[in-house]
Amino acid sequence: MRKLAGWIAECKALRILDGYNNQKHFDGFQCGRLKILILTLIGHHGTTGSIDTTYEGWRLEGSSDMANVKGKPGRSVSAVLAQWVWGEQYQRSKAYFDDAQLKEDLGFGIDDMEAMRKESEAKGWMPKWQSIKDPVVSITAGINMFATSNGYQQLRDNFLKRCELNVVVDFRLNSGAMYADIVLPAAAMEKLDIRETSVTRFIHLYGQPVKPMYERKTDWQICVALAAKIQERAKARGISRVDDPEIKSAIDFDKIYDEFTMGGKIVTDEQALRFVMENSKALGPGTYEELMKKGFVAVGPSAGKTGPVPKDKPYRPFTANVTDKKPYATLTGRLQFYVDHDWFMRLGVAVPKPQYKGGNLGPKRYPFVTNSPHTRWGIHSFARTEQWMLRHQRGEPDVRLNPKAMAKKGIKDGDMVRIFNSSGEFYAMAKAWPALPENTVFSEHGWEQYLYKNMTHYNFVGSELINPLELVGGYGHIRYVSGAFNPNRIFYETTVDVEKA
C-alpha cells in the first residue's frame, strides 16, 4: 500500500477505472469519495487524470428522447429498495446479523437501518412506491432478478406471493425464468443495436449477423408488439386516459403504441437505431451508414457529460469545471468533500473515511468470509451453461478454498462441500487455491440455480444491508437519481462455515 501511494504521488497522470465491484462492499460508497479525493489532492482531477466508471456512458440525446414521452414523466423506483420490501429482506437480515456487533462496528443495527429507510421515503428522498403498492405485473428483461439478489429464495418466495403476473424476457430458460408465468423468447446475437461505454470513445455496432429464428424477437420488437396489443385492447375495452396524481402524470392507454413509436416513426430496429444516432449531437446524420460500413464510429465533442471529447488526446471528465471554471452541480458549486447533512454528521462521516474498522460485518460465529466476483471466462450468467464454458470450470459450480483450510476440515480437491449459515446453504465442488487467505470462500458468480445440488444457489447464504448514506436526499447533488444515486446491493458482508457434504 505504501509503494502504491508513492507511485500515485509521483505519477504524471493518474486514471482510476472504477467498476461496480467496490459498491458490493458496505464501504464502497466511501471508497468512491476517497478515490476522487486522491485525484484532487495530487492535482489530477479534470486535468491529466480522471476517474472513469464503466457505467457512465456518453451523452446521446436521441436515446433520451426515445425513452421518454414529453410532458408525461414516468415512475422510477430503486430496485434494491423494491426487492428489500417485496422480498421481506428486513426479517431475513434481522435474523442473520448480530445487532450488537453491527452497533459496535457501524453505530447502528438492522432496526435502525430500517427506520432510516422509512424516514428517507417519508421525507421524499427515496421513492416510496414499493412500500405502498405491490407489483401487479412484473416484466423482467436483461437480468435474472432472483439470482442477482441476496437471499435468492427469500426474494423469490415473497415476491411471487405479491405479484399477479411475472413475465421474463430472455434468450434462454435461465433459473429466474423457471418461476415466470410467461417467458418471451428474445433474440440474443440476432439484433441490430449499438454498444457504448465511456471507457472508449467509439460506438460499436451490434450487427445482427442472422435474423431471429423461430418465435424470437428483438427487445425492441417485443416492446413495440406489447404496446400495440395494449393499445388494441384498451380501445376495445373503452379505456383511455388514466391519471397518476401522485407524480402529476398520466397514461393514455388508447394511444400508448402511437406515443411509444412516435406516430409510427420508430417501429423497426433500424428506425429506432437511426433515430438515436441522427438525434444525438455527438453522432448526427450520416453516422448510421458509417457505422454499418466500418462497424464502429467515433463520438464527437458533445458526447462528454462533464467536458468536451478532444480529438487528439484522452477524454478527461470534469475538464469543464477545472479548465473553464464552470461550477460543479453540487450544493456549493465546488468540488465538495465536506457534507454537513444530518445523517452524514450523525454517522461521523462528514468527510470521506471508512465507516467501519475492517474485517467483515457478518456474524463472527462463522469462520469464513465470502467473495463472488465476475468469472474470468464470461459475464454474469450469459452463456454460462454452454459446454465450452463449463469445460473451463470442471463442468459444475465450484468454490475455491485455501489448501490449509481444506486440510483442517478434511476436505480434498474435488470433494462436494456444503457452505452454510443461518440464512441458507448451497453445495459446490471444492477447488484448492493456494492464493486465497485461509478464511475466504471464493465462488465466481453467474451460476444458474439448476446447476447446483438440491436446487440451492450461492446467493442462498447472503443477507442484505443498506448503507444509510445512499438513502440521503435533499442536499444539492446528493439526491435520488434513477440508475445513479440510490442504494447499491451489498454482497460482501456475509460469513459462512464449510463442511464436507
C-alpha positions as CSV (number, residue, x, y, z in Angstrom):
1,M,0.0,0.0,0.0
2,R,2.9,2.4,0.8
3,K,4.5,1.6,-2.6
4,L,1.2,2.2,-4.4
5,A,0.8,5.5,-2.6
6,G,4.4,6.5,-3.7
7,W,3.6,5.7,-7.3
8,I,0.4,7.7,-7.1
9,A,2.2,10.7,-5.7
10,E,4.9,10.7,-8.3
11,C,2.9,9.8,-11.5
12,K,2.5,12.3,-14.3
13,A,-1.1,11.2,-15.0
14,L,-3.5,9.1,-12.9
15,R,-6.6,7.4,-14.2
16,I,-8.8,5.3,-11.9
17,L,-11.1,3.0,-13.7
18,D,-13.9,2.3,-11.3
19,G,-16.2,-0.7,-11.9
20,Y,-19.1,-1.9,-9.8
21,N,-17.2,-4.4,-7.5
22,N,-16.4,-1.8,-4.8
23,Q,-20.0,-1.0,-4.4
24,K,-20.7,-4.6,-3.3
25,H,-18.9,-3.8,-0.1
26,F,-20.5,-1.7,2.7
27,D,-17.7,0.8,2.4
28,G,-17.9,1.0,-1.4
29,F,-19.7,4.4,-1.1
30,Q,-16.8,5.8,0.9
31,C,-14.2,4.3,-1.5
32,G,-15.7,6.3,-4.3
33,R,-15.4,9.6,-2.3
34,L,-11.8,8.7,-1.3
35,K,-10.7,8.0,-4.9
36,I,-12.0,11.4,-6.1
37,L,-10.2,13.0,-3.1
38,I,-6.9,11.2,-4.1
39,L,-7.2,12.6,-7.6
40,T,-7.9,16.1,-6.3
41,L,-5.1,16.2,-3.7
42,I,-2.4,15.3,-6.3
43,G,-3.9,17.7,-9.0
44,H,-5.0,15.0,-11.5
45,H,-8.8,15.7,-11.3
46,G,-10.1,17.1,-14.6
47,T,-6.6,17.7,-16.0
48,T,-4.1,14.9,-16.6
49,G,-6.1,12.3,-14.8
50,S,-9.7,11.1,-14.2
51,I,-12.0,8.7,-12.5
52,D,-14.0,6.8,-15.0
53,T,-16.9,4.4,-14.4
54,T,-17.8,1.7,-16.8
55,Y,-21.4,2.7,-16.5
56,E,-21.2,6.4,-17.2
57,G,-21.7,6.3,-21.0
58,W,-21.8,9.1,-23.5
59,R,-24.4,11.9,-23.9
60,L,-26.7,10.7,-26.6
61,E,-29.8,12.9,-26.7
62,G,-31.5,10.7,-29.2
63,S,-31.6,7.8,-26.7
64,S,-33.2,10.1,-24.0
65,D,-35.7,11.4,-26.5
66,M,-36.7,7.9,-27.5
67,A,-37.0,6.7,-23.9
68,N,-39.5,9.5,-22.8
69,V,-42.8,10.9,-23.7
70,K,-42.7,14.7,-23.5
71,G,-44.9,16.0,-20.7
72,K,-45.5,12.6,-19.2
73,P,-42.9,11.7,-16.6
74,G,-42.9,8.1,-15.5
75,R,-42.4,6.4,-12.2
76,S,-38.9,5.4,-11.0
77,V,-38.0,3.1,-8.1
78,S,-34.8,1.8,-6.6
79,A,-34.5,-1.9,-7.5
80,V,-32.6,-2.6,-4.2
81,L,-35.4,-1.0,-2.1
82,A,-38.1,-2.7,-4.1
83,Q,-36.6,-6.1,-3.5
84,W,-35.9,-5.2,0.1
85,V,-39.6,-4.6,0.6
86,W,-41.2,-7.1,-1.7
87,G,-38.8,-9.8,-0.7
88,E,-39.3,-9.0,3.0
89,Q,-35.5,-8.9,3.4
90,Y,-35.7,-7.0,6.6
91,Q,-36.8,-10.1,8.5
92,R,-34.1,-12.1,7.0
93,S,-31.3,-9.6,7.8
94,K,-32.7,-9.2,11.3
95,A,-32.5,-12.9,11.9
96,Y,-29.0,-13.2,10.5
97,F,-26.9,-10.3,11.7
98,D,-25.6,-9.8,15.2
99,D,-27.2,-6.5,16.1
100,A,-24.8,-5.8,19.0
101,Q,-21.8,-6.4,16.6
102,L,-23.3,-4.1,14.0
103,K,-23.8,-1.3,16.5
104,E,-20.2,-1.7,17.7
105,D,-18.8,-1.7,14.1
106,L,-21.2,0.7,12.4
107,G,-23.1,2.6,15.1
108,F,-26.5,1.3,14.1
109,G,-28.3,-2.0,13.8
110,I,-30.9,-3.6,11.5
111,D,-33.8,-1.9,13.2
112,D,-32.1,1.5,12.9
113,M,-31.3,0.8,9.3
114,E,-35.0,0.0,8.6
115,A,-36.1,3.1,10.5
116,M,-33.8,5.3,8.3
117,R,-35.2,3.7,5.1
118,K,-38.7,4.6,6.2
119,E,-37.6,8.1,7.2
120,S,-35.9,8.6,3.8
121,E,-39.1,7.6,2.0
122,A,-41.3,9.7,4.2
123,K,-39.2,12.8,3.5
124,G,-39.3,12.1,-0.2
125,W,-35.5,11.4,-0.5
126,M,-36.1,8.0,-2.0
127,P,-39.2,6.7,-3.9
128,K,-41.8,5.1,-1.7
129,W,-43.8,3.4,-4.4
130,Q,-42.6,-0.1,-3.5
131,S,-43.7,0.5,0.2
132,I,-47.3,1.4,-0.7
133,K,-48.0,-0.9,-3.7
134,D,-47.4,-4.5,-4.7
135,P,-46.3,-5.3,-8.2
136,V,-49.3,-6.3,-10.3
137,V,-47.3,-7.2,-13.4
138,S,-43.5,-7.6,-13.4
139,I,-41.7,-7.7,-16.7
140,T,-38.0,-8.5,-16.2
141,A,-35.6,-8.2,-19.1
142,G,-31.8,-8.4,-19.3
143,I,-31.4,-9.7,-15.8
144,N,-32.2,-12.7,-13.5
145,M,-33.9,-10.8,-10.7
146,F,-33.6,-13.6,-8.1
147,A,-30.0,-14.7,-8.8
148,T,-28.8,-11.1,-8.6
149,S,-30.1,-10.6,-5.1
150,N,-29.1,-11.6,-1.7
151,G,-31.3,-14.3,-0.3
152,Y,-32.5,-15.7,-3.6
153,Q,-35.1,-18.0,-2.0
154,Q,-36.4,-15.3,0.3
155,L,-37.0,-12.8,-2.5
156,R,-38.4,-15.4,-4.8
157,D,-41.0,-16.8,-2.4
158,N,-42.2,-13.4,-1.1
159,F,-42.1,-11.6,-4.4
160,L,-44.2,-14.3,-6.2
161,K,-46.8,-14.1,-3.4
162,R,-47.2,-10.4,-4.1
163,C,-47.0,-10.3,-7.9
164,E,-50.0,-11.3,-10.0
165,L,-48.2,-11.8,-13.3
166,N,-44.5,-12.5,-13.7
167,V,-43.1,-12.1,-17.2
168,V,-39.4,-12.8,-18.1
169,V,-37.8,-11.7,-21.4
170,D,-34.7,-13.7,-22.2
171,F,-33.0,-15.7,-24.9
172,R,-32.8,-18.8,-22.8
173,L,-34.5,-20.5,-19.9
174,N,-32.5,-19.2,-17.1
175,S,-33.2,-20.1,-13.5
176,G,-35.3,-16.9,-13.0
177,A,-37.4,-17.8,-16.0
178,M,-38.4,-21.1,-14.3
179,Y,-40.6,-19.0,-11.9
180,A,-42.2,-16.9,-14.7
181,D,-45.8,-17.2,-15.8
182,I,-44.8,-16.2,-19.3
183,V,-41.4,-16.3,-21.0
184,L,-41.0,-14.1,-24.1
185,P,-38.1,-15.5,-26.2
186,A,-35.7,-12.7,-27.1
187,A,-33.0,-12.5,-29.7
188,A,-29.5,-12.7,-28.3
189,M,-27.0,-12.0,-31.1
190,E,-29.7,-11.6,-33.7
191,K,-30.4,-8.0,-33.1
192,L,-29.5,-4.6,-34.6
193,D,-28.1,-2.3,-31.9
194,I,-25.1,-0.4,-30.7
195,R,-22.9,-0.7,-27.7
196,E,-21.1,2.1,-25.9
197,T,-19.2,2.8,-22.7
198,S,-17.2,5.8,-21.6
199,V,-14.1,3.6,-21.4
200,T,-13.7,4.0,-25.1
201,R,-14.7,6.9,-27.4
202,F,-16.2,4.6,-30.0
203,I,-19.8,3.4,-30.6
204,H,-19.7,-0.2,-31.7
205,L,-22.1,-2.0,-34.0
206,Y,-24.2,-4.9,-32.8
207,G,-24.7,-6.1,-36.3
208,Q,-27.4,-8.8,-36.4
209,P,-25.4,-11.4,-38.3
210,V,-28.5,-13.5,-38.6
211,K,-32.3,-12.8,-38.3
212,P,-34.1,-14.0,-35.2
213,M,-35.2,-17.6,-35.6
214,Y,-38.4,-19.3,-34.6
215,E,-40.5,-17.2,-32.2
216,R,-37.6,-15.0,-31.1
217,K,-38.0,-11.2,-31.3
218,T,-35.5,-8.5,-30.6
219,D,-36.0,-6.4,-27.4
220,W,-37.4,-3.5,-29.4
221,Q,-39.8,-5.7,-31.4
222,I,-41.1,-7.1,-28.1
223,C,-41.7,-3.7,-26.7
224,V,-43.4,-2.5,-29.9
225,A,-45.7,-5.6,-30.0
226,L,-46.7,-5.2,-26.4
227,A,-47.5,-1.5,-26.9
228,A,-49.6,-2.3,-30.0
229,K,-51.6,-5.1,-28.2
230,I,-52.2,-2.9,-25.1
231,Q,-53.5,-0.1,-27.3
232,E,-55.7,-2.5,-29.2
233,R,-57.2,-4.0,-26.0
234,A,-57.6,-0.6,-24.4
235,K,-59.6,0.7,-27.3
236,A,-61.8,-2.5,-27.3
237,R,-62.5,-2.0,-23.6
238,G,-63.1,1.7,-23.8
239,I,-60.1,2.6,-21.6
240,S,-58.3,5.8,-22.4
241,R,-56.5,8.2,-20.0
242,V,-55.5,7.1,-16.5
243,D,-54.2,9.8,-14.3
244,D,-51.4,9.4,-11.8
245,P,-51.9,12.4,-9.4
246,E,-49.0,11.3,-7.2
247,I,-46.4,12.2,-9.9
248,K,-48.7,14.6,-11.8
249,S,-48.7,12.5,-14.9
250,A,-51.0,10.2,-16.9
251,I,-51.0,7.3,-19.4
252,D,-53.2,7.3,-22.4
253,F,-53.6,3.6,-22.9
254,D,-55.6,4.1,-26.2
255,K,-52.5,6.0,-27.6
256,I,-49.7,4.1,-26.0
257,Y,-48.4,2.5,-29.2
258,D,-48.7,5.8,-31.1
259,E,-46.7,7.6,-28.4
260,F,-44.2,4.8,-28.0
261,T,-43.4,4.7,-31.7
262,M,-43.7,8.4,-32.2
263,G,-46.6,8.0,-34.6
264,G,-45.0,5.0,-36.3
265,K,-41.6,6.6,-36.9
266,I,-39.6,4.1,-34.9
267,V,-41.3,0.7,-35.3
268,T,-38.4,-1.3,-36.7
269,D,-35.0,-1.8,-35.1
270,E,-33.4,0.2,-37.9
271,Q,-35.7,3.1,-37.5
272,A,-35.1,3.2,-33.7
273,L,-31.3,3.0,-34.2
274,R,-31.3,5.7,-36.9
275,F,-33.4,7.9,-34.6
276,V,-30.9,7.6,-31.7
277,M,-27.9,8.3,-33.9
278,E,-29.4,11.1,-36.0
279,N,-30.8,12.9,-33.0
280,S,-27.6,12.8,-30.9
281,K,-25.3,15.8,-31.4
282,A,-22.2,13.6,-30.8
283,L,-23.2,11.4,-33.8
284,G,-25.6,13.0,-36.2
285,P,-26.8,12.3,-39.7
286,G,-24.5,10.0,-41.8
287,T,-23.1,8.2,-38.9
288,Y,-25.6,5.3,-39.3
289,E,-24.2,4.5,-42.8
290,E,-20.6,4.9,-41.5
291,L,-21.3,2.5,-38.6
292,M,-22.8,-0.1,-40.9
293,K,-19.8,0.1,-43.2
294,K,-17.0,0.2,-40.6
295,G,-18.5,-1.5,-37.6
296,F,-17.7,1.4,-35.3
297,V,-17.8,5.2,-35.2
298,A,-16.1,7.8,-33.0
299,V,-18.2,10.1,-30.9
300,G,-18.0,13.9,-31.3
301,P,-17.0,16.6,-28.7
302,S,-20.5,16.9,-27.2
303,A,-20.6,13.3,-26.1
304,G,-18.8,14.1,-22.8
305,K,-21.1,14.6,-19.9
306,T,-18.7,16.8,-17.9
307,G,-16.4,18.1,-20.6
308,P,-15.8,18.0,-24.4
309,V,-14.2,15.0,-26.0
310,P,-11.0,16.2,-27.7
311,K,-9.8,14.7,-31.0
312,D,-6.1,14.3,-30.2
313,K,-5.8,13.4,-26.6
314,P,-7.6,11.3,-23.9
315,Y,-11.0,12.3,-22.7
316,R,-10.9,13.6,-19.1
317,P,-14.2,14.1,-17.2
318,F,-14.8,17.4,-15.4
319,T,-12.5,19.5,-17.6
320,A,-15.3,22.0,-18.0
321,N,-15.2,22.6,-14.2
322,V,-11.4,22.7,-13.8
323,T,-10.3,24.4,-17.0
324,D,-13.3,26.5,-17.8
325,K,-14.2,27.2,-14.2
326,K,-17.8,26.1,-14.7
327,P,-19.4,25.5,-11.2
328,Y,-20.0,21.9,-10.2
329,A,-23.6,20.6,-9.8
330,T,-23.0,20.4,-6.1
331,L,-24.7,22.2,-3.2
332,T,-21.8,24.7,-3.1
333,G,-20.8,24.7,-6.7
334,R,-17.4,23.5,-5.7
335,L,-15.9,20.0,-5.6
336,Q,-17.3,19.3,-2.2
337,F,-15.9,16.7,0.2
338,Y,-17.3,18.0,3.5
339,V,-21.0,17.1,3.7
340,D,-22.8,18.6,6.7
341,H,-26.1,16.7,6.1
342,D,-27.7,15.5,9.4
343,W,-27.1,11.8,8.6
344,F,-23.5,12.3,7.5
345,M,-22.9,14.1,10.8
346,R,-24.8,11.5,12.8
347,L,-22.7,8.6,11.3
348,G,-19.5,10.5,11.7
349,V,-18.6,10.7,8.0
350,A,-18.9,14.4,7.2
351,V,-15.5,13.9,5.5
352,P,-14.6,10.8,3.5
353,K,-13.3,8.0,5.7
354,P,-14.1,4.3,6.3
355,Q,-17.4,3.6,8.0
356,Y,-16.1,0.6,10.0
357,K,-12.8,-0.7,11.2
358,G,-12.4,-3.5,8.7
359,G,-12.9,-7.3,8.8
360,N,-16.4,-8.3,8.0
361,L,-19.8,-7.3,9.3
362,G,-21.2,-10.8,9.2
363,P,-21.6,-12.8,12.4
364,K,-18.3,-13.9,13.8
365,R,-19.5,-17.3,14.8
366,Y,-19.0,-18.3,11.1
367,P,-15.2,-18.5,10.4
368,F,-15.2,-17.8,6.6
369,V,-16.0,-14.7,4.6
370,T,-17.5,-14.9,1.1
371,N,-16.4,-13.4,-2.1
372,S,-18.2,-13.8,-5.5
373,P,-16.7,-11.6,-8.3
374,H,-17.2,-12.0,-12.0
375,T,-16.0,-15.2,-13.6
376,R,-12.8,-14.9,-15.7
377,W,-14.4,-16.5,-18.7
378,G,-17.7,-14.8,-19.0
379,I,-20.0,-12.0,-17.9
380,H,-22.8,-12.8,-15.3
381,S,-24.7,-15.9,-16.3
382,F,-24.6,-15.2,-20.0
383,A,-23.7,-18.5,-21.9
384,R,-22.6,-20.0,-18.5
385,T,-24.3,-23.3,-19.4
386,E,-22.6,-23.7,-22.7
387,Q,-20.4,-26.8,-22.9
388,W,-17.3,-24.9,-23.9
389,M,-17.7,-22.5,-20.9
390,L,-18.3,-25.3,-18.5
391,R,-15.1,-27.0,-19.6
392,H,-13.2,-24.1,-18.1
393,Q,-14.7,-24.7,-14.7
394,R,-14.9,-28.5,-14.2
395,G,-18.4,-28.5,-15.6
396,E,-20.2,-27.6,-12.4
397,P,-20.3,-24.9,-9.7
398,D,-17.2,-24.8,-7.6
399,V,-15.9,-22.9,-4.6
400,R,-12.2,-22.1,-4.1
401,L,-10.6,-22.7,-0.7
402,N,-7.1,-22.4,0.7
403,P,-5.5,-25.9,1.0
404,K,-4.6,-25.3,4.7
405,A,-8.2,-24.6,5.5
406,M,-9.3,-27.6,3.5
407,A,-6.9,-29.8,5.4
408,K,-8.3,-28.6,8.7
409,K,-11.8,-29.5,7.5
410,G,-10.8,-32.9,6.0
411,I,-11.8,-31.6,2.5
412,K,-9.9,-32.7,-0.6
413,D,-9.8,-31.1,-4.1
414,G,-12.9,-32.2,-6.0
415,D,-15.0,-33.0,-2.9
416,M,-18.6,-31.8,-2.7
417,V,-18.9,-29.4,0.2
418,R,-21.8,-27.6,1.9
419,I,-21.5,-23.9,2.5
420,F,-23.9,-22.7,5.1
421,N,-25.1,-20.1,7.7
422,S,-28.3,-19.3,9.4
423,S,-29.7,-17.8,6.2
424,G,-29.3,-20.8,4.0
425,E,-26.9,-23.2,2.3
426,F,-25.6,-24.3,-1.1
427,Y,-23.5,-27.2,-2.4
428,A,-20.5,-26.9,-4.7
429,M,-17.2,-28.7,-5.6
430,A,-14.2,-27.7,-3.6
431,K,-11.2,-26.5,-5.6
432,A,-7.8,-25.8,-3.9
433,W,-6.5,-22.3,-4.5
434,P,-3.3,-21.5,-2.5
435,A,-3.5,-17.8,-3.3
436,L,-6.6,-17.3,-1.1
437,P,-6.5,-16.3,2.6
438,E,-7.4,-19.2,4.8
439,N,-10.6,-17.6,5.9
440,T,-12.1,-16.9,2.4
441,V,-14.6,-18.9,0.4
442,F,-14.4,-17.7,-3.2
443,S,-17.1,-18.5,-5.7
444,E,-17.3,-16.9,-9.1
445,H,-20.8,-15.6,-9.7
446,G,-23.2,-16.3,-12.6
447,W,-24.1,-19.9,-11.9
448,E,-27.7,-21.0,-12.5
449,Q,-29.7,-22.4,-9.7
450,Y,-30.5,-25.6,-11.6
451,L,-26.7,-26.4,-11.8
452,Y,-26.5,-26.8,-8.0
453,K,-27.2,-29.9,-5.9
454,N,-30.7,-29.7,-4.3
455,M,-31.5,-26.6,-6.4
456,T,-29.5,-24.4,-4.0
457,H,-27.6,-21.3,-5.0
458,Y,-24.6,-19.3,-3.8
459,N,-27.0,-16.3,-3.0
460,F,-28.9,-18.5,-0.5
461,V,-26.4,-17.6,2.2
462,G,-26.4,-13.8,1.5
463,S,-28.2,-11.3,3.7
464,E,-28.9,-7.7,2.9
465,L,-27.5,-4.5,4.3
466,I,-28.4,-1.0,3.1
467,N,-25.9,1.9,3.6
468,P,-27.9,4.8,5.0
469,L,-25.6,7.3,3.3
470,E,-27.1,6.1,0.0
471,L,-30.6,6.9,1.3
472,V,-29.8,10.6,1.8
473,G,-31.5,13.3,-0.2
474,G,-32.5,17.0,0.0
475,Y,-28.9,18.1,-0.1
476,G,-28.0,19.6,-3.5
477,H,-26.2,17.0,-5.5
478,I,-27.0,14.2,-3.0
479,R,-30.4,13.2,-4.2
480,Y,-32.1,10.2,-5.8
481,V,-31.3,9.7,-9.4
482,S,-32.5,6.5,-11.2
483,G,-29.5,4.4,-12.2
484,A,-27.1,6.8,-10.5
485,F,-27.7,7.7,-6.8
486,N,-29.6,5.2,-4.8
487,P,-28.7,2.2,-2.7
488,N,-26.4,-0.4,-4.1
489,R,-26.6,-4.1,-3.4
490,I,-24.1,-5.1,-0.8
491,F,-22.9,-8.7,-1.3
492,Y,-19.7,-9.0,0.6
493,E,-20.7,-8.8,4.3
494,T,-21.6,-12.5,4.7
495,T,-19.9,-15.0,6.8
496,V,-20.3,-18.8,6.4
497,D,-19.0,-22.2,7.5
498,V,-17.9,-25.1,5.3
499,E,-18.1,-28.8,5.7
500,K,-17.7,-31.9,3.5
501,A,-21.1,-32.9,2.1
